[in-house]
Amino acid sequence: MTPRRIGLFGGTFDPPHVGHLALAEWARDQLRLDHVLFVPAGRPPHKGRARLSPVEHRVAMTRLAVRGNRAFAVSALETRRDGPSFTVDTLRALKRREPHAQIFLLMGADSLAEFHTWRDPEGIATFATLAVAGRPGSPGPKRRAGARGAAATRSGAGGRRIAWLRNPALEVSSSAVRARLGSGRTVRYLVPDAVARYIARHRLYR
């Protein structure tokens, strides 16, 4: 039996936007993933004391965002954990649940640059291949002739397995969406319609 291929996509998702969905779908296609699991962070350690929307809103919005894609699902695992949400703990829990699965950790090239500051990066690398998406202004691998459609998997610093995604770099971020909402501007086509309706109904980001 072929092991399942699972993409783990963590983040604050405050709010989830079309860039998140495009990245997840691009990874699903290129890496032949059976499943992409979105994991909203409870207390992300790298955000410090940054003010986040209540976690129940972030989970609800993420569930609305992925609705309609059978390969996408949302886990509230990190929201039930006390203390900061460390990726290595989430991967360990997923590996216990799916011991034979091949796991890919989705992240942007900007996050890869800070990967050495994460809790137990070597432990993370034992559980998962890093699936790295290009971001505007962030360095990535040099493209090779004939590699247009597929992710290039290679070893990075410390022998880590890295799959570089050949994704379009969409310049959209949750902070930009929040700023537009805060100034009363439209976010149509930046977030799914169901997420926009949820934001309006709960008067978020005002």
PALUMDO-220232 format. One record per atom (N, C-alpha, C): x, y, z; residue in three letters. Coordinates in Angstrom, 3 decimals. Example, Ala and Ser with C-alpha at 12.3 -4.5 7.8 and 13.67 -1.06 7.14 Angstrom:
ATOM         x         y         z  type
ATOM    13.190    -5.690     7.800   ala
ATOM    12.300    -4.500     7.800   ala
ATOM    13.200    -3.300     7.800   ala
ATOM    12.850    -2.250     7.080   ser
ATOM    13.670    -1.060     7.140   ser
ATOM    12.900     0.030     7.870   ser
END
This chain:
ATOM         x         y         z  type
ATOM     0.846    -1.198     0.000   met
ATOM     0.000     0.000     0.000   met
ATOM     0.883     1.250     0.000   met
ATOM     0.606     2.170    -0.904   thr
ATOM     1.396     3.393    -1.010   thr
ATOM     1.107     4.311     0.169   thr
ATOM     2.150     4.803     0.865   pro
ATOM     1.918     5.706     2.002   pro
ATOM     1.213     6.982     1.557   pro
ATOM     0.361     7.497     2.411   arg
ATOM    -0.315     8.754     2.106   arg
ATOM     0.681     9.900     2.140   arg
ATOM     0.442    10.881     1.298   arg
ATOM     1.272    12.077     1.235   arg
ATOM     0.439    13.240     1.761   arg
ATOM     0.889    13.823     2.871   ile
ATOM     0.111    14.845     3.570   ile
ATOM     0.890    16.148     3.625   ile
ATOM     0.227    17.241     3.285   gly
ATOM     0.807    18.565     3.452   gly
ATOM     0.291    19.190     4.731   gly
ATOM     1.185    19.697     5.567   leu
ATOM     0.806    20.383     6.802   leu
ATOM     1.034    21.872     6.600   leu
ATOM    -0.006    22.660     6.751   phe
ATOM     0.064    24.095     6.491   phe
ATOM    -0.372    24.830     7.756   phe
ATOM     0.604    25.325     8.517   gly
ATOM     0.299    26.052     9.739   gly
ATOM     0.354    27.557     9.529   gly
ATOM    -0.302    28.280    10.412   gly
ATOM    -0.292    29.732    10.326   gly
ATOM    -1.335    30.323    11.245   gly
ATOM    -1.347    31.645    11.348   thr
ATOM    -2.380    32.276    12.171   thr
ATOM    -3.698    32.356    11.422   thr
ATOM    -3.642    32.473    10.078   phe
ATOM    -4.845    32.578     9.254   phe
ATOM    -5.779    33.659     9.807   phe
ATOM    -5.249    34.863     9.873   asp
ATOM    -5.952    35.980    10.529   asp
ATOM    -6.055    37.189     9.586   asp
ATOM    -6.861    37.090     8.518   pro
ATOM    -7.712    35.979     8.095   pro
ATOM    -7.024    35.127     7.029   pro
ATOM    -7.614    33.955     6.720   pro
ATOM    -7.137    33.183     5.574   pro
ATOM    -7.499    33.922     4.289   pro
ATOM    -6.616    33.879     3.303   his
ATOM    -6.852    34.618     2.055   his
ATOM    -6.544    33.734     0.852   his
ATOM    -6.736    34.301    -0.330   val
ATOM    -6.589    33.508    -1.552   val
ATOM    -5.143    33.050    -1.758   val
ATOM    -4.183    33.784    -1.220   gly
ATOM    -2.792    33.359    -1.327   gly
ATOM    -2.552    32.050    -0.598   gly
ATOM    -3.156    31.891     0.583   his
ATOM    -3.047    30.628     1.323   his
ATOM    -3.614    29.475     0.492   his
ATOM    -4.783    29.694    -0.081   leu
ATOM    -5.450    28.628    -0.821   leu
ATOM    -4.681    28.276    -2.092   leu
ATOM    -4.175    29.291    -2.783   ala
ATOM    -3.417    29.035    -4.006   ala
ATOM    -2.143    28.253    -3.700   ala
ATOM    -1.453    28.634    -2.621   leu
ATOM    -0.226    27.928    -2.247   leu
ATOM    -0.528    26.463    -1.930   leu
ATOM    -1.593    26.231    -1.157   ala
ATOM    -1.950    24.860    -0.774   ala
ATOM    -2.314    24.027    -1.998   ala
ATOM    -3.052    24.613    -2.925   glu
ATOM    -3.443    23.873    -4.124   glu
ATOM    -2.247    23.624    -5.028   glu
ATOM    -1.344    24.604    -5.128   trp
ATOM    -0.150    24.430    -5.929   trp
ATOM     0.705    23.288    -5.362   trp
ATOM     0.836    23.269    -4.023   ala
ATOM     1.600    22.196    -3.378   ala
ATOM     0.916    20.843    -3.581   ala
ATOM    -0.405    20.827    -3.446   arg
ATOM    -1.141    19.566    -3.636   arg
ATOM    -0.865    18.981    -5.018   arg
ATOM    -0.881    19.843    -6.019   asp
ATOM    -0.694    19.397    -7.391   asp
ATOM     0.756    18.963    -7.641   asp
ATOM     1.710    19.800    -7.279   gln
ATOM     3.104    19.513    -7.594   gln
ATOM     3.673    18.341    -6.798   gln
ATOM     3.263    18.241    -5.531   leu
ATOM     3.805    17.194    -4.661   leu
ATOM     2.923    15.950    -4.620   leu
ATOM     1.844    15.965    -5.399   arg
ATOM     0.913    14.835    -5.470   arg
ATOM     0.401    14.468    -4.073   arg
ATOM    -0.047    15.478    -3.356   leu
ATOM    -0.530    15.275    -1.987   leu
ATOM    -1.938    14.693    -1.999   leu
ATOM    -2.172    13.768    -1.078   asp
ATOM    -3.529    13.245    -0.904   asp
ATOM    -4.384    14.202    -0.092   asp
ATOM    -3.723    15.032     0.707   his
ATOM    -4.435    15.777     1.741   his
ATOM    -3.600    16.994     2.127   his
ATOM    -4.227    18.144     2.290   val
ATOM    -3.547    19.312     2.869   val
ATOM    -4.298    19.687     4.142   val
ATOM    -3.585    19.682     5.253   leu
ATOM    -4.182    19.955     6.555   leu
ATOM    -3.788    21.356     7.007   leu
ATOM    -4.769    22.246     7.095   phe
ATOM    -4.555    23.600     7.590   phe
ATOM    -4.639    23.563     9.118   phe
ATOM    -3.633    24.129     9.788   val
ATOM    -3.578    24.082    11.252   val
ATOM    -3.434    25.504    11.808   val
ATOM    -4.555    26.158    12.147   pro
ATOM    -4.452    27.486    12.765   pro
ATOM    -3.726    27.407    14.105   pro
ATOM    -2.787    28.323    14.305   ala
ATOM    -1.997    28.331    15.540   ala
ATOM    -2.831    28.868    16.700   ala
ATOM    -2.633    28.246    17.862   gly
ATOM    -3.275    28.769    19.064   gly
ATOM    -2.552    30.012    19.542   gly
ATOM    -1.292    29.833    19.949   arg
ATOM    -0.433    30.937    20.381   arg
ATOM     0.889    30.835    19.640   arg
ATOM     0.994    31.453    18.463   pro
ATOM     2.230    31.321    17.686   pro
ATOM     3.403    31.981    18.400   pro
ATOM     4.491    31.267    18.643   pro
ATOM     5.609    31.831    19.407   pro
ATOM     6.307    32.973    18.692   pro
ATOM     6.315    32.960    17.357   his
ATOM     7.045    33.994    16.612   his
ATOM     6.289    35.315    16.529   his
ATOM     5.017    35.336    16.962   lys
ATOM     4.237    36.569    16.914   lys
ATOM     4.402    37.410    18.173   lys
ATOM     5.076    36.869    19.186   gly
ATOM     5.292    37.634    20.414   gly
ATOM     3.979    38.040    21.048   gly
ATOM     3.858    39.328    21.341   arg
ATOM     2.641    39.831    21.971   arg
ATOM     1.678    40.448    20.951   arg
ATOM     1.882    40.131    19.681   ala
ATOM     1.003    40.675    18.642   ala
ATOM    -0.449    40.295    18.933   ala
ATOM    -1.334    41.228    18.690   arg
ATOM    -2.752    40.992    18.947   arg
ATOM    -3.344    40.150    17.822   arg
ATOM    -3.938    39.043    18.174   leu
ATOM    -4.572    38.165    17.206   leu
ATOM    -6.070    38.134    17.438   leu
ATOM    -6.806    37.830    16.383   ser
ATOM    -8.236    37.598    16.551   ser
ATOM    -8.438    36.354    17.406   ser
ATOM    -9.557    36.274    18.154   pro
ATOM    -9.816    35.071    18.949   pro
ATOM    -9.701    33.817    18.084   pro
ATOM    -9.145    32.777    18.673   val
ATOM    -8.832    31.586    17.899   val
ATOM   -10.075    30.946    17.302   val
ATOM   -11.226    31.072    17.984   glu
ATOM   -12.428    30.451    17.430   glu
ATOM   -12.820    31.101    16.105   glu
ATOM   -12.555    32.403    15.960   his
ATOM   -12.840    33.077    14.690   his
ATOM   -11.871    32.613    13.605   his
ATOM   -10.613    32.474    13.954   arg
ATOM    -9.618    32.084    12.957   arg
ATOM    -9.864    30.660    12.459   arg
ATOM   -10.260    29.772    13.373   val
ATOM   -10.584    28.398    12.968   val
ATOM   -11.827    28.392    12.077   val
ATOM   -12.849    29.136    12.476   ala
ATOM   -14.101    29.170    11.702   ala
ATOM   -13.857    29.724    10.302   ala
ATOM   -13.070    30.799    10.202   met
ATOM   -12.784    31.386     8.885   met
ATOM   -11.994    30.426     8.015   met
ATOM   -11.054    29.697     8.610   thr
ATOM   -10.256    28.755     7.830   thr
ATOM   -11.121    27.614     7.321   thr
ATOM   -12.049    27.157     8.131   arg
ATOM   -12.965    26.105     7.677   arg
ATOM   -13.843    26.584     6.530   arg
ATOM   -14.276    27.832     6.602   leu
ATOM   -15.059    28.389     5.499   leu
ATOM   -14.200    28.515     4.240   leu
ATOM   -12.947    28.905     4.415   ala
ATOM   -12.057    29.126     3.271   ala
ATOM   -11.808    27.838     2.488   ala
ATOM   -11.657    26.708     3.178   val
ATOM   -11.298    25.457     2.493   val
ATOM   -12.516    24.681     2.018   val
ATOM   -13.695    25.148     2.371   arg
ATOM   -14.907    24.427     2.004   arg
ATOM   -14.992    24.288     0.488   arg
ATOM   -15.330    23.086     0.041   gly
ATOM   -15.475    22.849    -1.392   gly
ATOM   -14.280    22.150    -2.011   gly
ATOM   -13.171    22.048    -1.285   asn
ATOM   -12.007    21.311    -1.791   asn
ATOM   -11.857    20.047    -0.954   asn
ATOM   -12.122    18.904    -1.546   arg
ATOM   -12.108    17.644    -0.793   arg
ATOM   -10.734    17.288    -0.262   arg
ATOM    -9.688    17.846    -0.859   ala
ATOM    -8.328    17.532    -0.412   ala
ATOM    -7.899    18.405     0.763   ala
ATOM    -8.678    19.419     1.101   phe
ATOM    -8.323    20.339     2.179   phe
ATOM    -9.149    20.034     3.431   phe
ATOM    -8.504    20.144     4.590   ala
ATOM    -9.190    19.983     5.872   ala
ATOM    -8.529    20.907     6.890   ala
ATOM    -9.203    21.121     8.007   val
ATOM    -8.710    22.007     9.065   val
ATOM    -8.617    21.218    10.361   val
ATOM    -7.503    21.388    11.073   ser
ATOM    -7.321    20.766    12.385   ser
ATOM    -7.197    21.863    13.437   ser
ATOM    -7.934    21.699    14.529   ala
ATOM    -7.850    22.635    15.654   ala
ATOM    -6.900    22.122    16.728   ala
ATOM    -6.013    21.203    16.356   leu
ATOM    -5.097    20.570    17.313   leu
ATOM    -4.329    21.603    18.138   leu
ATOM    -3.736    22.596    17.487   glu
ATOM    -2.893    23.548    18.210   glu
ATOM    -3.708    24.469    19.115   glu
ATOM    -4.960    24.675    18.799   thr
ATOM    -5.790    25.562    19.622   thr
ATOM    -6.165    24.917    20.945   thr
ATOM    -6.038    23.583    21.020   arg
ATOM    -6.375    22.868    22.257   arg
ATOM    -5.162    22.652    23.142   arg
ATOM    -4.000    23.097    22.682   arg
ATOM    -2.764    22.860    23.416   arg
ATOM    -2.439    24.073    24.286   arg
ATOM    -2.022    23.836    25.522   asp
ATOM    -1.612    24.926    26.405   asp
ATOM    -0.252    25.462    25.964   asp
ATOM    -0.050    26.754    26.122   gly
ATOM     1.239    27.353    25.804   gly
ATOM     1.394    27.618    24.328   gly
ATOM     2.604    28.028    23.919   pro
ATOM     2.860    28.343    22.508   pro
ATOM     2.674    27.133    21.610   pro
ATOM     2.332    27.406    20.341   ser
ATOM     2.130    26.346    19.357   ser
ATOM     3.439    26.096    18.615   ser
ATOM     4.098    24.994    18.930   phe
ATOM     5.359    24.666    18.272   phe
ATOM     5.109    23.620    17.186   phe
ATOM     5.637    23.882    16.004   thr
ATOM     5.424    22.999    14.859   thr
ATOM     5.918    21.590    15.125   thr
ATOM     7.037    21.458    15.826   val
ATOM     7.585    20.119    16.064   val
ATOM     6.611    19.265    16.864   val
ATOM     5.863    19.867    17.793   asp
ATOM     4.875    19.113    18.570   asp
ATOM     3.710    18.676    17.686   asp
ATOM     3.303    19.559    16.774   thr
ATOM     2.204    19.225    15.869   thr
ATOM     2.598    18.096    14.929   thr
ATOM     3.814    18.166    14.401   leu
ATOM     4.295    17.098    13.522   leu
ATOM     4.395    15.771    14.270   leu
ATOM     4.859    15.822    15.508   arg
ATOM     4.981    14.593    16.305   arg
ATOM     3.597    13.955    16.504   arg
ATOM     2.597    14.797    16.779   ala
ATOM     1.234    14.283    16.973   ala
ATOM     0.673    13.716    15.672   ala
ATOM     0.954    14.393    14.562   leu
ATOM     0.464    13.898    13.272   leu
ATOM     1.140    12.580    12.904   leu
ATOM     2.422    12.459    13.222   lys
ATOM     3.151    11.235    12.904   lys
ATOM     2.640    10.062    13.741   lys
ATOM     2.227    10.342    14.971   arg
ATOM     1.635     9.277    15.798   arg
ATOM     0.327     8.802    15.175   arg
ATOM    -0.430     9.741    14.628   arg
ATOM    -1.726     9.397    14.038   arg
ATOM    -1.573     8.754    12.659   arg
ATOM    -0.553     9.190    11.916   glu
ATOM    -0.314     8.694    10.555   glu
ATOM     1.139     8.205    10.465   glu
ATOM     1.479     7.096    11.118   pro
ATOM     2.891     6.683    11.219   pro
ATOM     3.557     6.392     9.888   pro
ATOM     2.785     6.019     8.874   his
ATOM     3.381     5.647     7.595   his
ATOM     3.288     6.760     6.550   his
ATOM     2.694     7.870     6.903   ala
ATOM     2.501     8.952     5.941   ala
ATOM     3.804     9.683     5.649   ala
ATOM     3.905    10.195     4.434   gln
ATOM     5.001    11.092     4.080   gln
ATOM     4.477    12.513     4.243   gln
ATOM     5.118    13.279     5.114   ile
ATOM     4.600    14.603     5.488   ile
ATOM     5.454    15.698     4.862   ile
ATOM     4.782    16.701     4.336   phe
ATOM     5.433    17.879     3.768   phe
ATOM     4.956    19.103     4.563   phe
ATOM     5.904    19.876     5.072   leu
ATOM     5.575    21.073     5.832   leu
ATOM     5.608    22.272     4.889   leu
ATOM     4.451    22.876     4.642   leu
ATOM     4.357    23.996     3.722   leu
ATOM     4.791    25.283     4.414   leu
ATOM     5.645    26.050     3.750   met
ATOM     6.091    27.331     4.284   met
ATOM     6.545    28.228     3.147   met
ATOM     6.653    29.520     3.423   gly
ATOM     7.176    30.464     2.456   gly
ATOM     8.681    30.558     2.561   gly
ATOM     9.308    31.091     1.508   ala
ATOM    10.764    31.244     1.511   ala
ATOM    11.227    32.163     2.633   ala
ATOM    10.379    33.114     3.035   asp
ATOM    10.735    33.997     4.143   asp
ATOM    10.812    33.216     5.450   asp
ATOM     9.927    32.232     5.622   ser
ATOM     9.969    31.400     6.829   ser
ATOM    11.188    30.487     6.825   ser
ATOM    11.577    30.014     5.647   leu
ATOM    12.762    29.157     5.572   leu
ATOM    13.999    29.922     6.055   leu
ATOM    14.065    31.212     5.733   ala
ATOM    15.215    32.016     6.154   ala
ATOM    15.314    32.112     7.672   ala
ATOM    14.169    31.960     8.361   glu
ATOM    14.144    32.051     9.824   glu
ATOM    14.035    30.672    10.481   glu
ATOM    14.105    29.623     9.677   phe
ATOM    13.843    28.276    10.179   phe
ATOM    14.776    27.891    11.328   phe
ATOM    16.006    28.384    11.293   his
ATOM    16.971    28.026    12.339   his
ATOM    16.570    28.558    13.706   his
ATOM    15.630    29.538    13.753   thr
ATOM    15.187    30.109    15.024   thr
ATOM    13.989    29.349    15.598   thr
ATOM    13.418    28.403    14.851   trp
ATOM    12.258    27.662    15.315   trp
ATOM    12.653    26.681    16.402   trp
ATOM    11.671    26.232    17.164   arg
ATOM    11.905    25.200    18.167   arg
ATOM    12.269    23.880    17.474   arg
ATOM    13.455    23.359    17.762   asp
ATOM    13.930    22.066    17.304   asp
ATOM    13.812    21.890    15.786   asp
ATOM    14.522    22.717    15.004   pro
ATOM    14.445    22.573    13.540   pro
ATOM    14.902    21.216    13.042   pro
ATOM    15.885    20.614    13.711   glu
ATOM    16.350    19.295    13.274   glu
ATOM    15.283    18.233    13.533   glu
ATOM    14.568    18.386    14.640   gly
ATOM    13.460    17.462    14.907   gly
ATOM    12.375    17.589    13.855   gly
ATOM    12.065    18.828    13.467   ile
ATOM    11.074    19.059    12.415   ile
ATOM    11.500    18.349    11.140   ile
ATOM    12.791    18.476    10.812   ala
ATOM    13.298    17.899     9.567   ala
ATOM    13.257    16.377     9.565   ala
ATOM    13.237    15.750    10.738   thr
ATOM    13.131    14.290    10.774   thr
ATOM    11.706    13.822    10.496   thr
ATOM    10.736    14.698    10.773   phe
ATOM     9.331    14.334    10.574   phe
ATOM     8.825    14.684     9.185   phe
ATOM     9.390    15.721     8.559   ala
ATOM     8.773    16.250     7.343   ala
ATOM     9.803    16.783     6.356   ala
ATOM     9.426    16.732     5.090   thr
ATOM    10.139    17.454     4.041   thr
ATOM     9.626    18.886     4.043   thr
ATOM    10.506    19.863     3.954   leu
ATOM    10.094    21.259     3.899   leu
ATOM     9.662    21.589     2.471   leu
ATOM     8.416    21.980     2.302   ala
ATOM     7.887    22.363     0.993   ala
ATOM     7.838    23.885     0.960   ala
ATOM     8.753    24.487     0.230   val
ATOM     8.974    25.931     0.312   val
ATOM     8.419    26.631    -0.917   val
ATOM     7.567    27.613    -0.672   ala
ATOM     6.961    28.405    -1.742   ala
ATOM     7.694    29.726    -1.896   ala
ATOM     7.870    30.162    -3.127   gly
ATOM     8.472    31.461    -3.380   gly
ATOM     7.576    32.581    -2.892   gly
ATOM     8.195    33.635    -2.388   arg
ATOM     7.484    34.829    -1.966   arg
ATOM     8.099    36.027    -2.669   arg
ATOM     7.313    37.080    -2.963   pro
ATOM     7.884    38.263    -3.610   pro
ATOM     9.065    38.808    -2.815   pro
ATOM    10.204    38.954    -3.471   gly
ATOM    11.379    39.512    -2.815   gly
ATOM    12.223    38.515    -2.055   gly
ATOM    11.767    37.252    -1.953   ser
ATOM    12.535    36.237    -1.219   ser
ATOM    13.327    35.390    -2.201   ser
ATOM    14.554    35.009    -1.826   pro
ATOM    15.356    34.178    -2.736   pro
ATOM    14.804    32.767    -2.823   pro
ATOM    15.056    32.128    -3.936   gly
ATOM    14.642    30.739    -4.129   gly
ATOM    15.684    30.028    -4.948   gly
ATOM    15.420    28.782    -5.324   pro
ATOM    16.404    28.031    -6.105   pro
ATOM    16.445    28.536    -7.528   pro
ATOM    17.565    28.325    -8.197   lys
ATOM    17.648    28.683    -9.600   lys
ATOM    16.835    27.682   -10.410   lys
ATOM    16.058    28.204   -11.334   arg
ATOM    15.259    27.321   -12.181   arg
ATOM    16.147    26.598   -13.183   arg
ATOM    15.816    25.359   -13.424   arg
ATOM    16.553    24.575   -14.394   arg
ATOM    15.676    24.313   -15.601   arg
ATOM    16.292    24.204   -16.748   ala
ATOM    15.538    23.892   -17.954   ala
ATOM    14.813    22.573   -17.764   ala
ATOM    13.532    22.547   -18.147   gly
ATOM    12.753    21.316   -18.039   gly
ATOM    12.105    21.131   -16.690   gly
ATOM    12.321    22.050   -15.719   ala
ATOM    11.754    21.875   -14.378   ala
ATOM    10.562    22.774   -14.158   ala
ATOM     9.927    23.209   -15.259   arg
ATOM     8.894    24.219   -15.158   arg
ATOM     7.726    23.800   -14.283   arg
ATOM     7.260    22.554   -14.385   gly
ATOM     6.032    22.192   -13.708   gly
ATOM     6.181    21.502   -12.379   gly
ATOM     7.348    20.999   -12.065   ala
ATOM     7.479    20.145   -10.885   ala
ATOM     8.260    20.827    -9.781   ala
ATOM     8.051    20.358    -8.561   ala
ATOM     8.818    20.848    -7.424   ala
ATOM    10.193    20.189    -7.457   ala
ATOM    11.227    20.986    -7.196   ala
ATOM    12.593    20.463    -7.178   ala
ATOM    12.955    20.089    -5.756   ala
ATOM    13.197    18.803    -5.496   thr
ATOM    13.541    18.343    -4.155   thr
ATOM    15.048    18.179    -4.050   thr
ATOM    15.609    18.783    -3.010   arg
ATOM    17.056    18.698    -2.823   arg
ATOM    17.366    18.850    -1.345   arg
ATOM    18.594    18.661    -0.977   ser
ATOM    19.015    18.822     0.410   ser
ATOM    19.418    20.273     0.654   ser
ATOM    18.987    20.806     1.785   gly
ATOM    19.359    22.154     2.158   gly
ATOM    20.384    22.118     3.274   gly
ATOM    20.488    23.230     4.008   ala
ATOM    21.446    23.308     5.111   ala
ATOM    21.170    22.200     6.114   ala
ATOM    22.237    21.542     6.565   gly
ATOM    22.087    20.463     7.532   gly
ATOM    21.518    19.196     6.940   gly
ATOM    21.482    19.106     5.590   gly
ATOM    20.964    17.897     4.948   gly
ATOM    19.455    17.803     4.974   gly
ATOM    18.770    18.906     5.271   arg
ATOM    17.307    18.867     5.304   arg
ATOM    16.744    18.643     3.902   arg
ATOM    15.641    17.890     3.836   arg
ATOM    14.972    17.686     2.558   arg
ATOM    14.104    18.903     2.275   arg
ATOM    14.323    19.527     1.121   ile
ATOM    13.568    20.720     0.751   ile
ATOM    12.980    20.523    -0.631   ile
ATOM    11.664    20.689    -0.750   ala
ATOM    10.987    20.660    -2.042   ala
ATOM    10.605    22.091    -2.386   ala
ATOM    11.268    22.656    -3.378   trp
ATOM    10.968    24.029    -3.798   trp
ATOM     9.786    24.008    -4.750   trp
ATOM     8.730    24.723    -4.398   leu
ATOM     7.529    24.764    -5.230   leu
ATOM     7.703    25.802    -6.335   leu
ATOM     7.208    25.470    -7.517   arg
ATOM     7.250    26.391    -8.652   arg
ATOM     5.927    27.155    -8.689   arg
ATOM     5.713    27.977    -7.681   asn
ATOM     4.422    28.646    -7.529   asn
ATOM     4.484    30.082    -8.040   asn
ATOM     3.315    30.613    -8.476   pro
ATOM     3.263    32.045    -8.782   pro
ATOM     3.325    32.818    -7.470   pro
ATOM     4.151    33.829    -7.388   ala
ATOM     4.310    34.583    -6.137   ala
ATOM     3.209    35.637    -6.039   ala
ATOM     2.161    35.327    -5.299   leu
ATOM     1.040    36.250    -5.131   leu
ATOM     1.343    37.206    -3.978   leu
ATOM     1.300    38.491    -4.264   glu
ATOM     1.651    39.477    -3.244   glu
ATOM     0.409    39.870    -2.449   glu
ATOM    -0.037    38.953    -1.607   val
ATOM    -1.180    39.216    -0.728   val
ATOM    -0.829    38.654     0.638   val
ATOM    -1.221    39.360     1.684   ser
ATOM    -0.905    38.927     3.043   ser
ATOM    -2.085    39.227     3.942   ser
ATOM    -2.133    38.513     5.075   ser
ATOM    -3.203    38.766     6.044   ser
ATOM    -3.120    40.181     6.596   ser
ATOM    -1.902    40.682     6.803   ser
ATOM    -1.764    42.038     7.349   ser
ATOM    -2.311    43.069     6.365   ser
ATOM    -2.094    42.861     5.053   ala
ATOM    -2.636    43.789     4.055   ala
ATOM    -4.155    43.720     4.024   ala
ATOM    -4.710    42.515     4.153   val
ATOM    -6.165    42.363     4.191   val
ATOM    -6.735    43.081     5.410   val
ATOM    -6.096    42.908     6.574   arg
ATOM    -6.580    43.580     7.792   arg
ATOM    -6.523    45.099     7.639   arg
ATOM    -5.455    45.590     7.018   ala
ATOM    -5.312    47.032     6.839   ala
ATOM    -6.410    47.583     5.939   ala
ATOM    -6.719    46.875     4.881   arg
ATOM    -7.780    47.327     3.987   arg
ATOM    -9.129    47.325     4.706   arg
ATOM    -9.392    46.266     5.470   leu
ATOM   -10.650    46.205     6.214   leu
ATOM   -10.724    47.321     7.250   leu
ATOM    -9.594    47.583     7.907   gly
ATOM    -9.579    48.627     8.930   gly
ATOM    -9.853    50.004     8.383   gly
ATOM    -9.529    50.227     7.097   ser
ATOM    -9.773    51.537     6.488   ser
ATOM   -11.040    51.539     5.645   ser
ATOM   -11.840    50.462     5.772   gly
ATOM   -13.124    50.416     5.092   gly
ATOM   -13.044    50.119     3.605   gly
ATOM   -11.928    49.535     3.137   arg
ATOM   -11.774    49.257     1.718   arg
ATOM   -12.176    47.818     1.401   arg
ATOM   -12.449    47.565     0.150   thr
ATOM   -12.912    46.243    -0.264   thr
ATOM   -11.790    45.205    -0.207   thr
ATOM   -12.164    43.981     0.135   val
ATOM   -11.228    42.856     0.076   val
ATOM   -11.787    41.768    -0.841   val
ATOM   -12.697    42.158    -1.703   arg
ATOM   -13.261    41.190    -2.638   arg
ATOM   -12.153    40.635    -3.519   arg
ATOM   -12.173    39.328    -3.721   tyr
ATOM   -11.181    38.566    -4.473   tyr
ATOM    -9.850    38.403    -3.741   tyr
ATOM    -9.727    38.975    -2.549   leu
ATOM    -8.550    38.721    -1.718   leu
ATOM    -8.824    37.634    -0.695   leu
ATOM   -10.083    37.516    -0.277   val
ATOM   -10.508    36.436     0.614   val
ATOM   -11.728    35.773    -0.011   val
ATOM   -11.981    34.498     0.281   pro
ATOM   -13.201    33.857    -0.229   pro
ATOM   -14.439    34.603     0.243   pro
ATOM   -15.492    34.571    -0.561   asp
ATOM   -16.719    35.305    -0.224   asp
ATOM   -17.272    34.900     1.137   asp
ATOM   -17.207    33.596     1.457   ala
ATOM   -17.740    33.133     2.743   ala
ATOM   -16.952    33.731     3.906   ala
ATOM   -15.644    33.898     3.727   val
ATOM   -14.813    34.518     4.764   val
ATOM   -15.158    36.000     4.890   val
ATOM   -15.365    36.679     3.764   ala
ATOM   -15.729    38.095     3.799   ala
ATOM   -17.050    38.301     4.535   ala
ATOM   -18.003    37.407     4.286   arg
ATOM   -19.293    37.523     4.983   arg
ATOM   -19.127    37.279     6.476   arg
ATOM   -18.295    36.336     6.846   tyr
ATOM   -18.048    36.052     8.268   tyr
ATOM   -17.416    37.267     8.941   tyr
ATOM   -16.440    37.859     8.284   ile
ATOM   -15.766    39.040     8.835   ile
ATOM   -16.766    40.171     9.057   ile
ATOM   -17.637    40.392     8.084   ala
ATOM   -18.631    41.466     8.203   ala
ATOM   -19.631    41.162     9.318   ala
ATOM   -20.058    39.903     9.402   arg
ATOM   -21.061    39.529    10.406   arg
ATOM   -20.522    39.689    11.820   arg
ATOM   -19.247    39.393    12.013   his
ATOM   -18.645    39.461    13.354   his
ATOM   -17.863    40.750    13.579   his
ATOM   -17.896    41.655    12.603   arg
ATOM   -17.293    42.977    12.729   arg
ATOM   -15.809    42.868    13.126   arg
ATOM   -15.101    42.017    12.418   leu
ATOM   -13.673    41.819    12.703   leu
ATOM   -12.842    42.869    11.968   leu
ATOM   -11.680    43.174    12.528   tyr
ATOM   -10.658    44.039    11.925   tyr
ATOM   -11.104    45.484    11.767   tyr
ATOM   -12.022    45.939    12.596   arg
ATOM   -12.454    47.328    12.500   arg
ATOM   -11.753    48.163    13.559   arg
END
